[in-house]
Amino acid sequence: MRSGTLIALESAQEINSANVIAGQSIDFFVRSDIRVDDKVLVRKGTIAKGMVQRVEKAKGIGKEGFVEIEIRSLPAVDGTEILLTGAKVYEEGEDKQTLSIVLGVLVCLLFLTMKGKNGVIPQGYSIDARVGNDVLVAVD
C-alpha cells in the first residue's frame, strides 16, 4: 500500500469531552474496502485506533470544553499495522463566557456558575486519513 493512500473513516461512538481523558484510545471504522489491483488490503469495518491528545471539560463562567483526537493506525488484512497521518479531529463546545459574566453582574451571581458546552464528536463523524508510509501487505 502506497504512502498517501486515502482511508475514509467514521467514529464508532459519540466522543464527549465530559467523559474522555487524554491518552484514551478511541475507535474509528473504515468506511469502505481499500483495494489495490482488485485485491482487498483493508476491509470495510476494520477498526482504526485513535488517541485523545487534548481534552478539557466545560467549566464555570461559561468556559467551553474541547476534545482533540489523532487517528494513528489500523491493521491490514494480513495483520500488518498501517500507520496513518493527517487525521486529527478537534471539536469544541459553545462558549457561554460572555453571557455568564453579563448575567452574573447584572442579574445574579449564580449565573457565574453557568457552564459552557462540552466538545462533542457525534457517532458516524466522517474523517479522511492517509497512509503514512509505504507498506507491504500480503494478500491471497
C-alpha atoms as one frame of an Amber mdcrd trajectory, in Angstrom:
protein
   0.000   0.000   0.000   1.392   3.357  -1.025   2.111   6.275   1.262  -0.642
   8.872   0.907  -3.424   6.377   0.138  -6.710   7.851   1.360  -8.630   5.943
   4.047 -12.199   7.106   4.787 -13.134   6.600   8.452 -16.034   7.299  10.784
 -16.277   7.492  14.555 -17.587   4.333  16.200 -19.336   6.151  19.070 -20.075
   9.645  20.310 -16.992  11.254  21.838 -17.718  13.853  24.519 -15.106  15.986
  26.299 -17.045  15.406  29.529 -16.215  11.698  29.629 -12.855  11.063  27.910
  -9.307  11.571  29.162  -6.012  12.393  27.442  -4.278   9.208  26.288  -7.539
   7.268  25.943  -7.885   5.026  22.876 -10.811   5.815  20.550 -12.124   3.572
  17.752 -12.964   4.593  14.197 -14.313   2.296  11.454 -13.063   2.041   7.871
 -15.993   3.123   5.656 -15.206   1.005   2.568 -12.784  -1.674   1.379  -9.330
  -0.387   0.405  -8.264  -2.153  -2.786  -5.132  -2.243  -4.918  -5.220  -4.174
  -8.221  -8.604  -5.614  -7.244  -7.219  -7.106  -4.015  -8.615  -6.014  -0.656
  -5.852  -4.703   1.632  -8.141  -3.278   4.351 -11.727  -4.425   4.844 -14.726
  -2.190   5.444 -15.462  -2.105   9.191 -11.829  -2.585  10.237 -11.119  -0.659
  13.440  -8.633   2.193  13.241  -7.174   3.345  16.551  -7.145   6.964  17.579
  -5.904   8.587  20.764  -7.219  11.560  22.713  -4.436  14.154  22.512  -6.024
  17.005  24.471  -9.301  17.336  26.310 -10.944  19.788  28.656 -14.402  19.602
  30.195 -16.721  22.598  30.101 -16.204  24.830  33.145 -17.975  27.513  35.129
 -18.161  31.113  33.971 -19.315  29.744  30.607 -15.965  28.270  29.505 -16.425
  25.688  26.720 -14.915  22.214  26.659 -12.964  20.670  23.791 -11.552  17.370
  22.589  -8.755  16.628  20.096  -8.126  13.144  18.702  -5.352  11.894  16.451
  -6.023   8.765  14.409  -2.887   6.639  14.475  -3.128   3.213  12.828  -5.175
   0.305  11.572  -4.458  -3.336  10.665  -4.324  -4.627   7.075  -5.960  -7.961
   6.166  -2.707  -9.785   6.985  -2.359  -8.074  10.393   0.320  -5.594   9.280
  -0.026  -2.329  11.183  -0.574   0.623   8.846   0.442   3.973  10.310  -1.884
   6.853   9.467  -1.203  10.553   9.183  -3.099  13.785   8.681  -6.129  12.702
  10.650  -6.876  14.930  13.612 -10.352  15.655  14.873 -10.928  18.747  17.015
 -14.278  19.852  18.381 -15.081  22.492  20.948 -18.359  23.257  22.630 -20.227
  26.526  22.809 -18.553  29.337  24.739 -21.017  30.999  27.122 -18.409  33.067
  28.969 -19.716  36.498  27.970 -23.316  35.554  28.708 -22.344  34.126  32.086
 -20.400  37.240  33.115 -23.039  39.730  31.903 -25.900  37.884  33.589 -23.792
  37.314  36.711 -23.060  41.026  37.085 -26.459  42.375  36.044 -28.913  39.753
  37.292 -27.494  37.273  39.810 -24.075  35.985  40.826 -25.325  32.426  40.363
 -25.037  32.924  36.593 -21.251  32.875  37.065 -21.578  29.118  37.715 -23.110
  28.605  34.222 -21.026  26.131  32.237 -20.203  26.272  28.561 -20.957  23.260
  26.372 -18.659  20.256  26.050 -16.945  19.393  22.787 -18.851  16.540  21.122
 -17.901  14.451  18.090 -21.028  12.529  17.031 -21.130   8.825  16.242 -20.612
   8.361  12.499 -18.490  11.529  12.128 -16.513  11.204   8.860 -12.803  11.918
   8.540 -10.150  11.032   5.990  -6.724   9.725   6.980  -3.742   8.940   4.791
  -1.292   6.054   4.908   1.915   7.424   6.483   4.467   5.278   4.649   4.677
   2.523   2.026   3.550  -0.817   3.484   3.809  -4.306   2.019   0.602  -6.259
   2.643   0.408  -9.988   1.893  -2.855 -10.948   0.179  -4.017 -14.221  -1.378
